[in-house]
């Protein structure tokens, strides 16, 4: 048993290496950002931080994919060289360019800077962020152990990269019908569920810092992504407010703080927030981070006529395309609806609109970025869902009841009724305001919110065949922006002279307080309902110990089956074997065996539930399964009754049975 | 002392909040603090001995003819009684002391005969566990 000082020292070393490695990602991204924009990008320091992290992730992904393409093993030294080369090359080019043209001391365009953010507002930002971090960390302290199924799956692939130095082939063994009632194990078959960008950052951190995947590092990294997503929502709201053509008394900084309230401390635990962090829903978390950032870049590019910002938006979209298929689809739909709104609200100035867009798209930097993305796609690597032609599975008529759309009540429940209601009120108020309706920001904001509402409530209108609750998870951020606009807008409305002569200000003040209280109560209630009830540390350790025991004694001929229903952290067992994504085989959730829309093999069910019946015995013979892990509280009896099995491992939460031949 | 100048400039903390970089500092500081807390507490959660009470019993090898077994102890008990029996009777018995965080390997002679040979281990003040081999 490690003494406390040794424990603290080991943990401290792991933690410091993790922090240094993680913060090197935005450092690389900042070098790239500086190289692209020089000194005058018109961004606030917080915008630069968030953009830097996103560009750092993109740079890391590109570097590791490129290394794989040229068959160079990915280890610490090659990774550092590859990660540093692109940002350094771009930065050096920029410095040389500035020196040659003597533009290094160019004044910043004052119109392009972030809206003013005074001391009180800065303090409120700190308070809201501190509250957000406190609530998420409080939740993750007990829910942050490596137990979540999805996180276990993702860390397997990241460990493949870290151990082999190569990018994985996304494939797995399956059980299929061999005819005449028999079954067989196939060779590894391609799977489209995973995209490389979900695994590269974790692999990179593990390679560079030596961190174990069975530690706090995956969850800590995802927490950072989630926090930066919240910051992205704040920034998006502030910029949208700046470009919404609102009266001067509507402070963009306060609208940003309103959005931060709704995206931060309120509803901070339920999906897609801290629960997605502990659950390891990696793709969605990156999507929630990159979608608002890409929209921010595109809005600013359009509003400020900046080709570099357009290029930034393209790079962020490109990073997203290699990270999460659903998120890139959501972004594409949002931009399509945005374009439609831009055209619709500018019918009389359509030529101007066209000219602005072409001037941006045909600028040298935008063309350079598009060419880079295209060459990478064609000659380095395509995303898995393109290679496996999986795109068509998401398009078309819904194949299941869960993909036909949520009801409005269900969507409100998922997003938060107060956030949805207040957000919709803000959207309608903006639509009613002629000046705001014709602004660039309205098209982007309404495009984002509108696209998601349609995709959630009526996916058939867009021919989408995707689980509707997954799409509904994306509603929270645009509605945080809208709700924040409404919340910060009320005091501004109170100050309106026209309104004061029409209705008492006290009435609106009372209404504002009621609205705020409703939102706060619902958001905090949602947090309280999402808190976990008990720690699973001991059960998790017992699962890991059983896997470690078997892995140390495994034979090439072994075929191991475990139960997913009652063993804690069972999806992490594969990390001890590193044999195949689907190894050990798994008895899945019982309802999956009854799913008529997606029939599946029954052997994994029979071998655990009824090992002594003829069908169960036939499965053991066909598949060669000789090891079974179960939770003795639920599944020991059927094995104890049989003389076909020895019990070779026993703990409170896991027992392992070996079938004798 | 120029009190009016000091008031105009504000104290250090007010100047800090007025700085453009304050939000960046908060975000990075929040991440550093939160991840520190998570690392410390999750690592404590994953320590097999710290505030834990469990133990495991297993056969040492996959060899069907071997009955040697291992006790891995992460519990408060330290004394374990064991009995090895087959269909005929008791093959071996004894006790072993295994401290928390330690393991004990007990070698048992393999009896002749077939059937289920069971190893039952009972900790002091605890519930027993067993492993067994079906020997054809």
Interface residues (C-beta under 8 A of the other chain):
Chain A: X1 X2 X7 X10 X11 X14 X15 X18 X19 X23 X44 X45 X46 X48 X49 X114 X117 X118 X119 X120 X122 X123 X125 X126 X129 X130 X133 X136 X137 X140 X141 X144 X145 X146 X214 X215 X216 X217 X219 X220 X223 X224 X227 X228 X231 X535 X537 X538 X540 X541 X542 X545 X546 X549 X553 X555 X643 X644 X645 X646 X647 X648 X649 X650 X651 X652 X656 X658 X660
Chain B: X10 X14 X17 X18 X19 X20 X21 X22 X23 X24 X26 X27 X28 X30 X31 X32 X33 X34 X35 X36 X37 X38 X39 X40 X41 X42 X43 X44 X45 X46 X47 X48 X49 X50 X52 X53 X54 X55 X56 X57 X58 X59 X61 X62 X64 X72 X74 X100 X101 X116 X129 X130 X131 X132 X133 X134 X136
